[in-house]
Amino acid sequence: MGGDNKRRALEARAAIRRAVRGYFEGEGFLEVETPMRVFNPGQEIHLDAIPADRVGGAGTPPGAPTQRWLITSPEYHMKRLVGAGHQRIFQLGRAFRAGERGPHHEPEFTMLEWYRAEPSLDAIARDCEHIIEAAARAVGSAPPAMPFPRTTVRALWRRHVGTELIVPRTPPAAWDESFFQVWLDRIEANLGGTLGRSQPLFVFDWPLPLGALARRHPQDRDVVERFELYAGGLELVNAFGELVDPIEQRARFEAESTVRRARGKPVYAIDDKLLDALGRMPPTCGAALGFDRLVMLVLGATQIRDIIAFADDEV
């Protein structure tokens, strides 16, 4: 991208950042900053952390973790803040993921994450709509029509695959990989339009084996309260009705650790401080939004490198 185009992109990015912060301040949220180097970067099977540094030495308690990692998400520490009584918080900061590089991915990127101590995901969905509206208006673009349409994973599977999605209570090995292969090949490309011509789409009710930190759906125990928002051909937001049962969450962490070990991936320590905080959390919903992708969406950019100051290979 030429110098003038890059300057305009960075100016637009700054305007969108101001608009996003303005929205959350207007909603009574507290902006927070949590650590970027952590001992427990998360257990999710498809996310790998980047090592940061090692600590320890004489006087370190036996069994204490010594390897710190760059965060893949600020989720764990933000939930600890919710458990401490901060019921509306947001963070706009950097996150890091190993092995993510391409037109829509950078190993270092900007994430917007927020939590509402409310029982329904509807409030988070409305946040998403207003954030995209604010971002579009910040750069003089027409926002998409609201409310955004909604569907479910099962409905999309029937439409694009032609069969009913069977969700196993005890998934066989590599079930998740098989699911995502079909999802990418047959479904995802049809979601949320294309860059420059988009009508964002909420996809609710994800299979339980892909639940991570989401609570089970009260009417369908085979799925979790989770949505992804697709816009401009990209996944933009991942949102959960948060699981606040520390016993079930520990069991999920242990199962994910087993899968990571079997696949030769790093196995991270389970975060006992997070589990302790879950027991103090009220019913809560939260979301993570790829801020770089939001900028791409409203500017009609096709490459993430065009809307950031320096790509990974330019550092």
C-alpha positions in Angstrom: 0.0 0.0 0.0 1.3 3.4 -0.9 2.3 6.0 1.7 -0.9 8.2 1.2 -3.2 5.1 1.4 -1.4 3.8 4.5 -1.7 7.3 6.2 -5.4 7.4 5.5 -5.9 3.8 6.8 -4.0 4.7 10.0 -6.1 7.9 10.5 -9.3 5.9 9.9 -8.1 3.3 12.4 -7.5 5.9 15.1 -11.0 7.4 14.4 -12.6 3.9 14.8 -10.6 3.4 18.0 -12.0 6.6 19.4 -15.6 5.7 18.3 -15.3 2.3 20.0 -14.1 3.8 23.2 -16.8 6.4 23.1 -19.5 3.7 22.7 -18.3 1.8 25.8 -17.9 4.9 27.9 -21.5 5.9 27.0 -22.7 2.5 28.2 -21.0 2.9 31.5 -18.1 0.5 31.0 -14.7 0.7 32.7 -11.7 0.3 30.5 -9.1 -2.0 32.0 -5.6 -3.2 31.2 -4.6 -6.8 32.2 -1.2 -8.5 31.9 0.2 -9.5 28.6 2.6 -12.1 30.0 0.9 -14.9 31.9 1.5 -18.3 33.2 -1.8 -19.7 32.0 -2.5 -18.6 28.4 -5.5 -20.9 27.8 -6.4 -24.5 27.0 -8.3 -24.1 23.7 -7.2 -26.8 21.3 -6.9 -24.6 18.3 -4.9 -21.7 19.9 -1.2 -21.8 20.6 0.7 -19.3 22.7 4.0 -17.6 22.0 6.6 -18.0 24.8 7.5 -14.8 26.7 10.1 -15.4 29.4 11.0 -17.8 32.3 11.0 -16.9 35.9 11.9 -18.6 39.1 15.1 -19.6 40.8 16.1 -20.0 44.5 13.0 -19.8 46.7 10.5 -20.7 44.0 7.9 -23.1 45.5 8.0 -26.6 44.2 5.6 -27.1 41.3 5.2 -23.3 40.7 5.0 -22.4 37.0 8.2 -20.9 35.6 7.3 -20.3 31.9 5.3 -17.2 31.0 3.5 -16.8 27.7 2.1 -13.9 25.7 -1.6 -13.8 26.0 -3.8 -15.3 23.3 -6.7 -13.3 24.8 -7.1 -11.2 28.0 -10.1 -13.4 28.9 -8.9 -15.1 32.1 -7.8 -11.9 33.9 -10.9 -10.0 32.8 -13.1 -12.7 34.2 -11.2 -12.4 37.5 -12.1 -8.7 37.5 -15.8 -9.6 36.9 -15.6 -12.0 39.8 -14.1 -9.1 41.9 -17.2 -7.0 41.2 -16.4 -5.1 38.0 -19.6 -5.9 36.1 -19.0 -3.9 32.9 -15.5 -3.8 31.6 -13.8 -3.6 28.2 -10.2 -3.8 26.9 -8.7 -2.8 23.6 -5.2 -4.1 23.4 -2.7 -6.5 21.9 -2.9 -10.3 21.8 -0.6 -12.9 20.3 -1.0 -16.3 18.7 1.6 -18.6 17.3 1.3 -19.8 13.7 -1.3 -17.3 12.6 -0.2 -15.4 9.5 -2.0 -14.6 6.3 -4.2 -12.0 4.6 -6.5 -11.9 7.6 -4.1 -13.0 10.4 -1.0 -11.6 12.1 0.7 -13.3 15.1 0.4 -10.0 16.9 -3.0 -8.3 16.6 -5.5 -6.0 18.3 -8.4 -7.4 20.2 -11.4 -5.8 21.7 -12.9 -7.8 24.6 -15.8 -6.9 26.9 -18.0 -8.4 29.6 -21.5 -7.6 30.8 -22.8 -9.1 34.1 -26.1 -9.9 32.4 -27.7 -13.3 31.7 -28.6 -12.8 28.0 -26.4 -12.8 25.0 -28.9 -10.4 23.4 -27.1 -7.4 25.1 -23.8 -8.5 23.6 -25.4 -8.9 20.2 -26.7 -5.3 20.4 -23.2 -4.1 21.4 -21.8 -5.7 18.2 -24.4 -3.9 16.1 -23.7 -0.5 17.7 -19.9 -1.0 17.5 -20.0 -1.7 13.8 -22.4 1.2 13.3 -20.1 3.5 15.2 -17.0 2.3 13.3 -18.7 2.9 10.0 -19.9 6.4 10.9 -16.4 7.3 12.2 -15.0 7.0 8.7 -18.0 8.3 6.8 -19.4 5.0 5.6 -23.0 3.9 5.7 -23.5 1.3 8.4 -25.3 -2.0 7.6 -29.0 -2.2 8.4 -29.9 -3.2 12.0 -30.8 -5.5 13.6 -28.5 -8.1 12.0 -30.1 -11.4 10.9 -29.6 -14.4 13.1 -29.2 -18.1 12.4 -27.8 -21.3 14.1 -25.0 -23.7 13.3 -27.6 -26.5 12.8 -29.6 -24.4 10.4 -26.6 -23.6 8.3 -25.5 -27.2 8.3 -28.8 -28.3 7.0 -28.8 -25.6 4.3 -25.2 -25.9 3.0 -24.3 -29.6 3.8 -27.7 -31.1 3.3 -27.8 -33.2 6.5 -28.6 -32.9 10.2 -25.6 -32.0 12.4 -25.1 -34.8 14.9 -23.4 -33.5 18.1 -21.7 -36.3 20.1 -21.9 -36.1 23.8 -18.4 -37.8 23.9 -16.7 -36.7 20.6 -14.4 -39.1 18.9 -10.8 -38.2 18.3 -10.4 -35.3 15.8 -14.2 -34.6 15.6 -13.5 -30.9 15.9 -11.1 -31.0 13.0 -13.6 -32.8 10.8 -16.3 -30.3 11.8 -14.1 -27.3 10.9 -13.0 -28.8 7.6 -16.7 -29.0 6.5 -17.4 -25.6 8.0 -14.6 -23.9 6.1 -15.2 -25.8 2.9 -19.0 -25.7 2.7 -20.4 -23.0 5.0 -18.1 -20.1 6.1 -17.5 -18.7 2.7 -21.3 -18.1 2.4 -21.5 -16.0 5.6 -21.7 -12.3 6.0 -21.3 -11.2 2.4 -18.0 -10.0 1.0 -15.8 -7.1 1.8 -17.4 -4.0 0.6 -20.9 -5.7 0.3 -21.8 -7.2 3.7 -24.8 -7.8 5.8 -23.4 -9.1 9.1 -24.8 -12.4 10.3 -25.0 -13.8 13.8 -24.5 -17.6 14.1 -25.8 -18.9 17.4 -25.8 -22.3 19.3 -22.4 -24.0 18.7 -21.8 -27.7 19.4 -20.9 -28.5 23.0 -17.5 -30.0 22.0 -16.6 -26.5 20.7 -17.9 -24.8 23.9 -14.6 -23.9 25.5 -15.7 -21.5 28.2 -19.4 -21.2 27.3 -22.3 -22.5 29.3 -24.7 -25.1 28.0 -27.9 -24.0 26.4 -30.8 -24.4 28.8 -33.1 -25.8 26.0 -30.6 -27.9 24.1 -27.9 -29.6 26.1 -25.9 -30.5 23.0 -25.0 -26.9 22.3 -23.6 -24.0 24.2 -24.7 -20.3 24.4 -22.2 -18.9 21.9 -22.4 -16.9 18.8 -20.0 -15.8 16.1 -20.6 -12.7 14.1 -19.6 -12.9 10.4 -19.2 -9.8 8.3 -17.6 -9.1 5.0 -16.7 -12.7 4.6 -14.8 -12.8 7.9 -15.4 -14.0 11.4 -15.5 -10.8 13.4 -16.7 -11.7 16.9 -16.8 -14.7 19.2 -19.2 -14.3 22.1 -20.2 -16.6 25.1 -22.8 -16.9 27.7 -20.0 -17.5 30.2 -19.7 -20.8 32.1 -19.4 -19.9 35.8 -19.3 -23.4 37.2 -15.7 -24.0 38.3 -16.2 -27.8 38.5 -17.4 -28.2 34.9 -14.8 -25.7 33.7 -12.0 -27.6 35.3 -13.3 -30.8 33.7 -13.3 -29.1 30.3 -9.7 -27.8 30.9 -8.5 -31.3 31.8 -10.1 -32.8 28.7 -8.6 -30.1 26.5 -5.2 -30.7 28.1 -5.5 -34.4 27.2 -6.3 -33.6 23.6 -3.4 -31.1 23.3 -1.0 -33.6 24.7 -2.2 -36.3 22.3 -1.7 -33.9 19.4 1.8 -33.0 20.4 0.9 -29.4 21.4 2.2 -27.5 24.4 0.1 -28.2 27.5 -0.4 -25.2 29.7 -1.0 -25.1 33.4 -4.7 -24.9 34.5 -5.5 -21.4 36.0 -6.7 -22.1 39.5 -7.1 -18.4 40.1 -9.6 -18.2 37.2 -11.5 -21.2 38.5 -11.7 -19.6 42.0 -13.1 -16.4 40.4 -15.8 -18.2 38.4 -17.5 -19.2 41.6 -17.9 -15.5 42.4 -19.1 -14.4 39.0 -22.8 -13.4 38.5 -24.5 -14.6 35.2 -22.2 -12.9 32.6 -21.8 -12.7 28.9 -18.6 -11.6 27.1 -17.2 -11.2 23.6 -13.9 -10.9 21.7 -13.8 -8.8 18.5 -11.0 -8.7 16.1 -10.3 -4.9 15.9 -8.1 -5.2 12.8 -10.9 -7.0 11.0 -13.4 -4.3 12.1 -11.1 -1.7 10.4 -10.8 -3.9 7.3 -14.6 -4.3 7.2 -15.5 -0.6 7.2 -12.6 0.4 4.9 -13.2 -2.5 2.4 -9.6 -3.7 2.9 -8.7 -7.3 1.8 -5.3 -7.5 3.6 -4.7 -7.0 7.3 -1.2 -5.5 6.5 -3.0 -2.6 4.8 -4.6 -1.3 7.9 -1.8 -1.7 10.5 1.4 0.3 10.9 3.8 -2.7 10.5 3.1 -6.2 9.5 5.1 -9.0 11.2 7.5 -9.3 8.3 8.2 -5.5 8.4 9.2 -5.4 12.1 
